[in-house]
Amino acid sequence: MSIRFYFDEHMPRSVAESLIKSGIEIILAVDVEMTQKDDDTEHLLYATENDLVMVTFDRPFAGRTMERSDHLGVICLSESLRNDIGGQIRVLSAFAASHSSETTNGQVFWLKS
């Protein structure tokens, strides 16, 4: 199955829009009324229930999630990408092209430029 991403509320809409144009399905937390929610108990659960790989910059959350396997996957982008929209698009496009939801289950991926 193709990768589908769930962007937490800190991910830029411009990145989502570019990836959507290239055929990658993305759900943004802000579009499904998931702002101000807890990462561990609400965001991750939403992503898992909807077969989505969660994308975040939240390193502490990603670190905690490494001890869990009850999710479809989490991608944590490095701080060096925070202001690099093109870099975010490149690494997420490459990830989507090289992974399927079957290969991400229960894993945390640390992506940098």
Order of alpha helices (4+ residues) and beta strands (2+ residues): beta-alpha-beta-alpha-beta-alpha-beta-alpha-alpha-beta
